[in-house]
Amino acid sequence: MTRILRFLQPSTLKNRLFLAFLLLIILPFFVMQLRNHYQVKNLYEQRISEQSHYQLDQVKQSFEVVKSGMLMTALRLEKDRDVLSALASDKQSTTIDASIVKPDAAGKLHPIVSAFQSVKNQQLPDGDFLHYTLSDLQSRLYASFESTRTGKFTYTGFMELPAVQKLLQGQEPYVWTTEDTDAGLTSGAQPSKAVNLYLTLKDTAGQPIGLLRISFDYQQWLLKNMKSFLIQQHYYVLDGSGSVLVTSPGSVMPDGLPKIAEKLRYSGPLSYEVDEATSSIISSTYLPSMGWFLAAQFPLEVFFGDIRAMNRQFLITFILFTLLFIVITFFILSAITRPLMLLKKKMSEIIEKNFLTYISTDSYKGEILDIANTFNNMVKDLLQLIDRLKMEERQKEVIRFQMLLQQMNPHFLLNTLNTIKWNALSKGDQASAEICMSLGKLLESSLNSEADLIHLYEELELVRAYASIQNYRYDHRFEVQYDFEPRLGYALVPKLSLQPLVENAIQHGFAKMKSGGTIIIRIYTNGTSVLILEVEDNGRGLQPVEAAIPRRRKPIGMKNLRERLHLLFKTGAGLELEGLPIGARARMHLPLLLSPPYEQGGAADVESTARRG
């Protein structure tokens, strides 16, 4: 993956800047425009869906009101005395021929038909879609409408209906059905879609004397109400099994509409579905009393126009804008990168021309002029730095020569001491030989300038050599005692770190003592990471000492030691002087660095030991 990204990454500055502009400007602009486009589209879809749901809810409420009115009307007619009296009088009639009593063109109406007309007028404007049919049990049929389906609309056909048979058998007090009915058809041969309520009418003795049917032509009712809505759209009525009962004229039903309606039933109150095939918004509501779905289809082209054409226009506009941006961007990038390429060329000529190259500033301004001036100043500074380095190099050579020359004197002194030592031994002067040997150790240690840290036991050997020389000088006025664990002998300490402390104790503590001087060198650890070295004496303490002979130079031992500790360990080491009731104590603490020899189980190098400490 890393190789692929590295391969796709542009190699030149111009292409990198262009890619940066593309990712930071063009791509966000495209995403923003695309987001705004879909946000506007979704906003309009939501508003359309809200209005569609509002219209569906109005239809749903009106439908429930009409249905409730049908039941109330049926109960009213069941108790209407005129209707019951007319049925009773017709029942006593000697007429046996089956006939249909319907509205008279001359205006003379039967009392039952007149009652039908009265309830129809009371339920306006929905009364035009409510039709009433009443039959007695003596082959007579009363209707509130005229029907051209003479072959279908008969007393015998009415009595053979399944709902009528249920009422005659006494299975139900009333029956709701949705079968096709001939009610309301004044022309044409196709039946209407209707909701029918069947009810048995009984006399005062509780005996059936007639059968009432109230038919609600919801198909024509829905088509009429659709024309009065603010948003014109297509409507569908589906039953619980998904079969389409009613469709509005000129509609193209989406595939899977029953599944969409079932899904929207549980999706939320204002949910909708966008059908891409028909480019329309589908909304739906559920009629629980009937188990039906009332769906609305709004074609998006009606509101948005041609959506695809709008999308194509958006894409073409974006492509043209992108091309214009590319041309302008490359022009700007060329103006930026051209001076940079000149700067690159001049930088490559620095070595070839021995730093004697400059950029002309006549044709530049702004930041590019600042870059050119900075480059010229850099070349001047480099020339000055080269001159300074050459001078320092010559100075280092002079210092190196002086150091080599001065290194000859200690070697000559060491060889001279060896000569004096052998001369003293040949004459039996053991004391002079020991002094020469001790001084030789100190000189040899000073000649080995490569090692800054040495083992503690080596440092103690130097202290013994120095104390031996000083004991001869002070006629054995003091003794040195050592207190430390053997394992600490391989701890690393700065070279000649204890010798200045011992020197300070001898010169300031025992200067006026005749005998009995004691120096205790105590070495221990504080935990596992700190090594503590103490030099304690029983001399005069920290009181000022008057020197018998004025010193020509200031004492540098303690100051030198503090500086070396700071250079080696920074804040991890320190040196303190402490006055005691008798004498004084110098305490030095530094990191514990154990470096035993490899053959004794130590680490292979000092660095690993230091990391453990």
VMD Tcl script that draws the C-alpha trace (Angstrom):
set ca {
  {0.00 0.00 0.00}
  {2.83 2.38 0.87}
  {4.52 1.68 -2.47}
  {1.30 2.40 -4.34}
  {0.82 5.73 -2.54}
  {4.46 6.61 -3.15}
  {4.04 5.76 -6.85}
  {0.91 7.89 -7.16}
  {2.47 10.85 -5.36}
  {3.64 13.50 -7.88}
  {7.39 14.04 -8.04}
  {7.48 17.71 -9.06}
  {6.45 20.68 -6.97}
  {4.06 21.96 -9.63}
  {2.15 18.67 -9.75}
  {2.12 18.43 -5.96}
  {0.65 21.92 -5.66}
  {-1.91 21.11 -8.33}
  {-2.86 17.90 -6.50}
  {-3.14 19.89 -3.27}
  {-5.42 22.43 -4.96}
  {-7.45 19.62 -6.47}
  {-7.91 17.85 -3.14}
  {-8.43 20.99 -1.05}
  {-10.55 23.10 -3.44}
  {-12.04 21.16 -6.36}
  {-12.96 18.01 -4.45}
  {-14.54 19.87 -1.48}
  {-16.37 22.16 -3.92}
  {-17.72 19.17 -5.83}
  {-18.76 17.41 -2.62}
  {-20.40 20.61 -1.33}
  {-22.32 21.17 -4.57}
  {-23.36 17.54 -4.71}
  {-24.45 17.71 -1.08}
  {-26.43 20.91 -1.69}
  {-28.04 19.34 -4.75}
  {-29.19 16.29 -2.80}
  {-30.18 18.40 0.21}
  {-32.46 20.55 -1.95}
  {-33.84 17.46 -3.59}
  {-34.45 15.73 -0.25}
  {-36.00 18.90 1.19}
  {-38.50 19.13 -1.67}
  {-39.20 15.41 -1.37}
  {-39.91 15.82 2.34}
  {-42.20 18.79 1.73}
  {-44.06 16.91 -0.99}
  {-44.30 13.85 1.25}
  {-45.70 15.97 4.11}
  {-48.37 17.44 1.86}
  {-49.12 14.03 0.41}
  {-49.52 12.55 3.89}
  {-51.77 15.45 4.83}
  {-54.01 14.75 1.83}
  {-54.01 11.01 2.55}
  {-54.98 11.67 6.15}
  {-57.85 13.88 4.95}
  {-59.07 11.09 2.67}
  {-58.68 8.57 5.49}
  {-60.65 10.70 7.96}
  {-63.38 11.44 5.41}
  {-63.65 7.76 4.58}
  {-64.04 6.85 8.25}
  {-66.65 9.60 8.68}
  {-68.66 8.30 5.71}
  {-68.43 4.77 7.01}
  {-69.60 5.80 10.45}
  {-72.44 7.78 8.83}
  {-73.51 4.65 6.96}
  {-73.93 2.77 10.22}
  {-75.81 5.66 11.84}
  {-78.11 5.94 8.82}
  {-78.80 2.20 8.90}
  {-79.76 2.41 12.58}
  {-81.99 5.41 11.83}
  {-83.81 3.64 8.97}
  {-84.18 0.58 11.19}
  {-86.21 2.75 13.60}
  {-88.01 4.89 10.96}
  {-91.78 4.40 11.40}
  {-92.61 5.45 7.84}
  {-90.24 2.85 6.43}
  {-91.54 0.14 8.74}
  {-95.18 1.08 7.98}
  {-94.54 1.02 4.24}
  {-92.97 -2.41 4.50}
  {-95.90 -3.68 6.56}
  {-98.50 -2.29 4.13}
  {-96.68 -3.69 1.12}
  {-96.46 -6.99 2.94}
  {-100.24 -7.08 3.22}
  {-100.69 -6.18 -0.45}
  {-102.11 -8.79 -2.73}
  {-99.62 -7.90 -5.42}
  {-97.37 -10.88 -5.96}
  {-95.44 -9.78 -9.03}
  {-91.81 -8.93 -8.37}
  {-91.08 -5.30 -9.11}
  {-88.44 -2.63 -8.43}
  {-89.52 0.62 -6.79}
  {-87.13 3.45 -7.72}
  {-87.23 7.26 -8.11}
  {-90.14 8.31 -10.27}
  {-89.33 10.68 -13.08}
  {-92.65 12.40 -12.52}
  {-91.71 13.22 -8.97}
  {-94.11 10.89 -7.25}
  {-92.06 8.85 -4.82}
  {-92.77 5.85 -2.71}
  {-92.47 6.59 1.05}
  {-89.43 4.32 1.33}
  {-87.73 5.92 -1.69}
  {-88.60 9.33 -0.24}
  {-86.90 8.35 3.04}
  {-83.83 7.34 1.03}
  {-83.73 10.70 -0.69}
  {-84.07 12.47 2.65}
  {-81.04 10.78 4.24}
  {-79.01 11.27 1.04}
  {-79.66 15.02 1.17}
  {-78.63 15.16 4.84}
  {-75.21 13.65 4.04}
  {-74.14 16.06 1.33}
  {-71.64 16.37 -0.29}
  {-70.92 12.65 0.21}
  {-74.57 11.73 -0.18}
  {-74.24 11.51 -3.97}
  {-72.00 8.45 -3.49}
  {-74.30 6.70 -0.98}
  {-76.98 4.42 -2.47}
  {-79.73 2.60 -0.59}
  {-81.46 -0.66 -1.44}
  {-84.28 -2.18 0.64}
  {-86.11 -5.41 -0.02}
  {-89.13 -6.88 1.69}
  {-89.63 -10.58 1.98}
  {-92.38 -10.59 -0.66}
  {-90.30 -10.09 -3.87}
  {-90.26 -6.31 -3.87}
  {-87.08 -4.20 -4.12}
  {-86.78 -0.47 -3.24}
  {-83.83 1.60 -4.53}
  {-82.67 5.21 -4.25}
  {-81.02 5.11 -7.68}
  {-81.55 4.13 -11.24}
  {-79.49 1.37 -12.80}
  {-79.03 0.46 -16.44}
  {-77.96 -3.06 -15.49}
  {-81.48 -4.41 -15.72}
  {-80.27 -7.93 -16.18}
  {-78.26 -7.84 -12.98}
  {-80.32 -5.56 -10.69}
  {-83.23 -7.82 -9.73}
  {-84.91 -8.97 -6.56}
  {-83.76 -12.53 -7.13}
  {-80.17 -11.44 -7.73}
  {-80.26 -9.31 -4.56}
  {-81.57 -12.15 -2.40}
  {-78.89 -14.52 -3.67}
  {-76.05 -12.29 -2.46}
  {-73.82 -14.04 0.19}
  {-74.28 -11.20 2.69}
  {-78.07 -11.42 2.37}
  {-77.95 -15.17 2.93}
  {-75.97 -14.63 6.16}
  {-78.58 -12.18 7.44}
  {-81.47 -14.53 6.54}
  {-79.76 -17.38 8.37}
  {-79.37 -15.15 11.45}
  {-75.53 -15.50 11.54}
  {-74.79 -11.77 11.86}
  {-76.83 -8.67 12.93}
  {-75.19 -6.70 10.14}
  {-72.55 -7.41 7.49}
  {-69.88 -5.23 5.82}
  {-68.78 -6.30 2.32}
  {-66.69 -4.87 -0.50}
  {-68.09 -6.78 -3.48}
  {-68.90 -4.92 -6.68}
  {-72.31 -3.34 -6.75}
  {-74.67 -2.01 -9.40}
  {-75.49 1.02 -7.25}
  {-74.93 4.45 -8.78}
  {-74.47 3.28 -12.35}
  {-76.61 5.33 -14.66}
  {-74.55 4.46 -17.74}
  {-72.01 1.89 -18.75}
  {-71.81 -1.80 -18.02}
  {-68.98 -2.00 -15.46}
  {-69.84 -2.28 -11.74}
  {-68.69 0.32 -9.21}
  {-66.18 -0.26 -6.36}
  {-68.25 0.04 -3.22}
  {-68.34 -0.64 0.50}
  {-71.70 -2.20 1.42}
  {-73.48 -2.41 4.77}
  {-76.28 -5.03 5.05}
  {-78.79 -4.88 7.90}
  {-81.98 -6.75 8.82}
  {-85.12 -4.65 9.54}
  {-87.53 -6.11 12.09}
  {-91.05 -5.27 13.15}
  {-92.20 -4.50 16.66}
  {-92.46 -8.21 17.36}
  {-88.82 -8.74 16.42}
  {-89.59 -10.57 13.20}
  {-87.63 -9.76 10.00}
  {-89.66 -7.73 7.56}
  {-86.92 -6.43 5.22}
  {-83.24 -6.25 4.27}
  {-81.37 -2.94 3.97}
  {-78.22 -2.32 1.94}
  {-76.26 0.95 2.03}
  {-73.58 1.16 -0.70}
  {-70.73 3.67 -0.65}
  {-69.24 4.17 -4.11}
  {-65.70 4.95 -2.83}
  {-64.18 4.73 -6.32}
  {-66.16 7.66 -7.70}
  {-65.90 9.43 -4.34}
  {-62.08 9.20 -4.39}
  {-61.84 10.35 -8.03}
  {-63.94 13.42 -7.26}
  {-61.97 14.35 -4.11}
  {-58.65 14.00 -5.94}
  {-59.50 16.98 -8.14}
  {-59.85 19.33 -5.15}
  {-56.40 18.57 -3.64}
  {-53.59 21.15 -3.72}
  {-51.04 18.63 -5.04}
  {-52.32 16.59 -7.95}
  {-51.01 13.04 -7.82}
  {-52.09 9.47 -8.49}
  {-53.90 7.40 -5.85}
  {-54.24 3.68 -5.31}
  {-56.39 1.61 -2.98}
  {-54.96 -1.80 -2.06}
  {-56.49 -4.51 0.08}
  {-54.65 -6.46 2.74}
  {-53.43 -9.10 0.25}
  {-51.84 -6.47 -1.98}
  {-54.44 -6.50 -4.76}
  {-55.18 -3.11 -6.30}
  {-58.82 -2.13 -5.83}
  {-58.81 1.38 -7.33}
  {-56.33 3.28 -9.47}
  {-56.55 6.89 -10.62}
  {-56.81 7.47 -14.39}
  {-53.55 7.72 -16.34}
  {-51.38 6.34 -13.52}
  {-48.40 4.01 -13.99}
  {-48.29 1.85 -10.87}
  {-44.75 1.17 -9.53}
  {-43.57 -2.41 -9.29}
  {-43.79 -3.76 -5.77}
  {-46.27 -1.12 -4.57}
  {-47.85 -3.52 -2.02}
  {-44.45 -4.20 -0.43}
  {-43.68 -0.47 -0.34}
  {-47.02 0.26 1.35}
  {-46.44 -2.50 3.92}
  {-42.94 -1.15 4.62}
  {-44.15 2.44 5.05}
  {-46.78 1.28 7.50}
  {-44.07 0.55 10.10}
  {-41.51 3.20 9.05}
  {-42.95 6.31 10.70}
  {-45.72 8.88 10.36}
  {-44.09 10.94 7.55}
  {-41.97 8.30 5.84}
  {-41.89 7.96 2.09}
  {-40.18 5.94 -0.62}
  {-38.61 7.15 -3.87}
  {-39.23 4.80 -6.80}
  {-36.37 5.25 -9.26}
  {-38.07 3.32 -12.06}
  {-41.01 5.73 -12.26}
  {-39.11 8.70 -10.75}
  {-41.86 9.29 -8.22}
  {-42.43 9.66 -4.47}
  {-44.60 6.99 -2.85}
  {-46.57 7.80 0.33}
  {-49.04 5.53 2.07}
  {-51.47 5.37 4.98}
  {-53.28 2.42 6.52}
  {-57.07 2.10 6.92}
  {-57.36 -0.20 9.96}
  {-61.17 -0.51 9.77}
  {-60.91 -2.05 6.30}
  {-57.38 -3.46 6.37}
  {-56.63 -1.42 3.25}
  {-53.72 0.75 2.15}
  {-54.28 4.15 0.58}
  {-51.18 5.05 -1.48}
  {-50.25 8.26 -3.32}
  {-47.76 8.58 -6.15}
  {-46.23 11.97 -6.97}
  {-44.10 12.10 -10.18}
  {-40.95 14.12 -9.52}
  {-40.85 15.43 -13.06}
  {-43.96 17.46 -12.34}
  {-42.11 19.54 -9.77}
  {-38.44 19.25 -10.65}
  {-38.80 18.97 -14.40}
  {-36.50 16.44 -15.99}
  {-34.29 15.28 -13.08}
  {-31.82 13.53 -15.34}
  {-31.45 16.63 -17.52}
  {-30.84 18.71 -14.41}
  {-28.18 16.27 -13.26}
  {-26.50 16.35 -16.67}
  {-26.51 20.15 -16.62}
  {-24.93 20.11 -13.17}
  {-22.22 17.69 -14.33}
  {-21.42 19.72 -17.48}
  {-21.18 22.92 -15.44}
  {-18.84 21.28 -12.97}
  {-16.59 19.89 -15.74}
  {-16.31 23.30 -17.40}
  {-15.52 24.94 -14.09}
  {-12.89 22.28 -13.37}
  {-11.19 22.79 -16.75}
  {-11.12 26.56 -16.22}
  {-9.69 26.04 -12.76}
  {-6.97 23.71 -14.15}
  {-5.85 26.30 -16.71}
  {-5.74 29.12 -14.13}
  {-4.01 26.88 -11.58}
  {-1.25 25.83 -13.98}
  {-0.69 29.46 -14.93}
  {-0.34 30.46 -11.27}
  {1.84 27.44 -10.47}
  {4.15 28.23 -13.38}
  {4.61 31.77 -12.06}
  {5.53 30.29 -8.66}
  {7.72 27.40 -9.74}
  {9.74 29.21 -12.44}
  {11.75 31.26 -9.89}
  {12.12 28.15 -7.74}
  {13.60 26.24 -10.67}
  {16.06 29.11 -11.17}
  {16.90 28.93 -7.47}
  {17.48 25.18 -7.80}
  {19.80 25.76 -10.75}
  {21.79 28.39 -8.87}
  {22.09 26.13 -5.83}
  {23.48 23.34 -7.99}
  {26.08 25.81 -9.33}
  {27.33 26.77 -5.86}
  {29.92 23.98 -5.66}
  {30.94 24.27 -9.31}
  {31.56 28.02 -8.99}
  {33.04 27.85 -5.46}
  {30.09 29.75 -3.93}
  {30.59 32.64 -6.36}
  {27.07 32.68 -7.79}
  {24.20 35.12 -7.27}
  {20.59 35.61 -8.41}
  {19.64 38.82 -10.16}
  {16.84 40.59 -8.28}
  {15.83 43.06 -10.98}
  {12.83 41.11 -12.35}
  {11.31 39.87 -9.07}
  {9.11 41.35 -6.38}
  {7.23 40.26 -3.30}
  {8.05 36.91 -1.70}
  {10.13 35.77 -4.70}
  {12.34 38.86 -4.25}
  {12.74 37.97 -0.57}
  {13.79 34.43 -1.54}
  {16.36 35.75 -4.03}
  {17.80 38.20 -1.46}
  {17.89 35.42 1.14}
  {19.80 33.17 -1.28}
  {22.35 35.91 -2.02}
  {22.77 36.58 1.71}
  {23.19 32.85 2.33}
  {26.00 32.70 -0.24}
  {27.74 35.63 1.48}
  {27.36 33.96 4.88}
  {28.73 30.68 3.50}
  {31.81 32.45 2.16}
  {32.37 34.08 5.54}
  {31.85 30.76 7.32}
  {34.35 29.03 5.03}
  {36.95 31.71 5.80}
  {36.28 31.27 9.52}
  {36.56 27.48 9.30}
  {39.87 27.78 7.46}
  {41.21 30.07 10.20}
  {39.99 27.73 12.96}
  {41.56 24.76 11.21}
  {44.90 26.53 11.14}
  {44.52 27.34 14.84}
  {43.73 23.68 15.63}
  {46.89 22.60 13.83}
  {48.94 25.04 15.90}
  {47.32 23.79 19.14}
  {47.88 20.17 18.13}
  {51.52 20.86 17.48}
  {51.88 22.54 20.91}
  {50.16 19.61 22.65}
  {52.51 17.13 21.01}
  {55.42 19.30 22.02}
  {54.21 19.57 25.65}
  {53.57 15.84 25.84}
  {57.30 15.26 25.61}
  {57.94 16.91 29.02}
  {55.86 14.46 31.18}
  {57.44 11.50 29.34}
  {60.88 12.92 30.02}
  {59.93 13.50 33.70}
  {58.57 9.94 34.01}
  {61.78 8.51 32.57}
  {63.79 10.69 34.94}
  {61.78 9.42 37.94}
  {62.45 5.82 36.90}
  {66.17 6.64 36.78}
  {66.03 8.22 40.26}
  {64.08 5.22 41.58}
  {66.65 2.68 40.38}
  {69.46 4.86 41.64}
  {67.83 5.06 45.10}
  {67.24 1.29 45.21}
  {70.86 0.63 44.25}
  {71.96 2.71 47.24}
  {69.37 1.18 49.60}
  {67.18 4.33 49.84}
  {63.80 2.58 49.92}
  {61.83 5.71 50.89}
  {63.03 7.72 47.91}
  {62.25 4.79 45.62}
  {58.69 4.52 46.94}
  {58.18 8.26 46.47}
  {59.33 7.95 42.87}
  {57.04 4.96 42.29}
  {54.01 6.78 43.72}
  {54.72 9.91 41.71}
  {55.21 7.77 38.62}
  {51.70 6.30 39.00}
  {50.22 9.78 39.20}
  {52.14 10.96 36.14}
  {51.21 7.87 34.17}
  {47.54 8.40 34.98}
  {47.72 12.01 33.82}
  {49.34 10.91 30.53}
  {46.40 8.56 29.81}
  {43.97 11.31 28.80}
  {41.60 9.10 26.77}
  {39.69 7.63 29.74}
  {37.40 9.92 31.76}
  {35.92 7.13 33.95}
  {38.03 4.46 35.67}
  {37.31 1.68 38.14}
  {37.11 2.64 41.78}
  {39.98 0.37 42.74}
  {42.20 2.16 40.20}
  {41.20 5.50 41.69}
  {42.02 4.18 45.16}
  {45.46 3.12 43.93}
  {46.08 6.72 42.83}
  {44.87 7.94 46.25}
  {47.27 5.52 47.97}
  {50.13 6.77 45.81}
  {49.29 10.40 46.54}
  {48.81 9.72 50.30}
  {52.15 7.88 50.38}
  {53.95 10.92 48.91}
  {52.18 13.29 51.30}
  {53.01 11.09 54.30}
  {56.71 11.45 53.52}
  {56.19 15.19 53.22}
  {54.29 15.51 56.54}
  {56.44 12.94 58.37}
  {53.65 10.39 58.70}
  {51.29 12.69 60.64}
  {48.18 10.94 59.32}
  {46.85 7.64 58.16}
  {44.21 6.75 55.54}
  {41.47 4.19 56.19}
  {39.25 2.63 53.52}
  {35.66 1.42 54.09}
  {33.79 -0.06 51.09}
  {32.36 -3.31 49.77}
  {34.63 -5.28 47.43}
  {31.95 -5.35 44.69}
  {32.08 -1.57 44.47}
  {35.69 -1.77 43.35}
  {34.39 -2.11 39.79}
  {32.18 0.98 40.00}
  {33.10 3.66 37.45}
  {34.17 7.03 38.91}
  {35.79 10.11 37.35}
  {39.58 9.88 37.23}
  {41.34 11.83 40.03}
  {38.03 12.50 41.80}
  {39.09 11.36 45.31}
  {42.63 12.79 45.14}
  {41.47 16.47 45.38}
  {39.31 15.60 48.40}
  {42.22 13.88 50.15}
  {44.50 16.78 49.22}
  {41.99 19.25 50.70}
  {41.80 17.22 53.94}
  {45.62 17.06 54.31}
  {46.37 20.70 53.53}
  {43.50 22.28 55.47}
  {42.96 19.68 58.20}
  {46.46 18.60 59.21}
  {48.54 21.69 58.41}
  {49.29 22.43 62.11}
  {48.79 18.96 63.61}
  {51.87 17.10 64.80}
  {50.34 13.62 64.73}
  {47.17 11.60 65.06}
  {45.56 12.62 61.79}
  {43.05 10.19 60.29}
  {41.37 10.23 56.90}
  {38.48 7.82 56.35}
  {37.43 7.11 52.77}
  {33.92 5.64 52.93}
  {32.15 4.35 49.83}
  {28.60 2.98 49.78}
  {25.37 3.03 47.76}
  {22.06 4.72 48.39}
  {19.58 2.23 46.98}
  {20.55 0.78 43.59}
  {21.30 3.82 41.46}
  {23.46 6.26 43.49}
  {27.11 5.85 44.52}
  {28.27 7.96 47.49}
  {31.97 8.67 48.21}
  {32.90 10.35 51.51}
  {36.27 11.67 52.65}
  {36.21 12.42 56.39}
  {39.06 13.80 58.48}
  {39.62 14.75 62.15}
  {41.51 17.96 61.44}
  {40.59 21.59 62.06}
  {37.33 21.41 60.11}
  {36.06 24.19 57.88}
  {37.82 27.02 59.82}
  {40.01 29.31 57.67}
  {43.67 28.39 57.75}
  {46.43 31.01 57.60}
  {48.95 30.02 55.03}
  {52.56 30.26 56.16}
  {53.65 30.98 52.65}
  {51.36 32.96 50.36}
  {50.23 30.96 47.31}
  {50.86 32.42 43.88}
  {47.80 30.78 42.31}
  {44.26 30.14 43.47}
  {43.31 26.61 44.52}
  {41.63 24.83 41.62}
  {41.15 21.25 42.90}
  {37.59 21.46 44.24}
  {36.37 23.79 41.50}
  {37.88 21.56 38.83}
  {36.18 18.51 40.34}
  {32.74 20.17 40.45}
  {33.05 21.23 36.80}
  {34.09 17.74 35.71}
  {31.13 16.18 37.59}
  {28.74 18.59 35.86}
  {30.21 17.85 32.42}
  {30.00 14.09 32.95}
  {26.66 13.72 34.79}
  {24.90 17.12 34.59}
  {22.49 17.26 37.55}
  {22.98 13.57 38.37}
  {26.11 14.24 40.50}
  {27.18 16.72 43.18}
  {29.77 17.60 45.80}
  {29.15 19.01 49.30}
  {31.41 19.98 52.22}
  {30.12 19.44 55.76}
  {31.62 20.61 59.03}
  {31.83 18.11 61.93}
  {32.40 18.66 65.65}
  {35.92 17.32 64.98}
  {37.10 17.68 61.42}
  {35.10 17.87 58.21}
  {33.48 15.63 55.65}
  {33.38 15.91 51.85}
  {30.53 13.95 50.24}
  {30.30 13.26 46.52}
  {27.33 11.45 44.90}
  {27.10 10.21 41.34}
  {25.22 7.54 39.34}
  {26.13 3.96 40.19}
  {27.82 2.41 37.13}
  {29.09 -1.13 37.79}
  {31.43 -2.59 35.21}
  {32.93 -5.87 36.44}
  {35.29 -7.72 34.06}
  {33.65 -10.05 31.56}
  {35.36 -13.12 32.99}
  {33.82 -12.37 36.39}
  {30.26 -12.33 35.10}
  {30.15 -8.69 34.12}
  {28.54 -7.17 31.07}
  {30.26 -7.27 27.71}
  {30.58 -3.48 27.70}
  {30.22 -0.52 30.03}
  {27.14 0.91 28.27}
  {24.93 -2.07 29.11}
  {25.98 -1.80 32.74}
  {25.22 1.91 32.76}
  {21.73 1.25 31.33}
  {20.97 -1.22 34.13}
  {22.10 1.32 36.73}
}
mol new
graphics top color blue
foreach p $ca { graphics top sphere $p radius 0.5 }
foreach p [lrange $ca 0 end-1] q [lrange $ca 1 end] { graphics top cylinder $p $q radius 0.2 }
display resetview
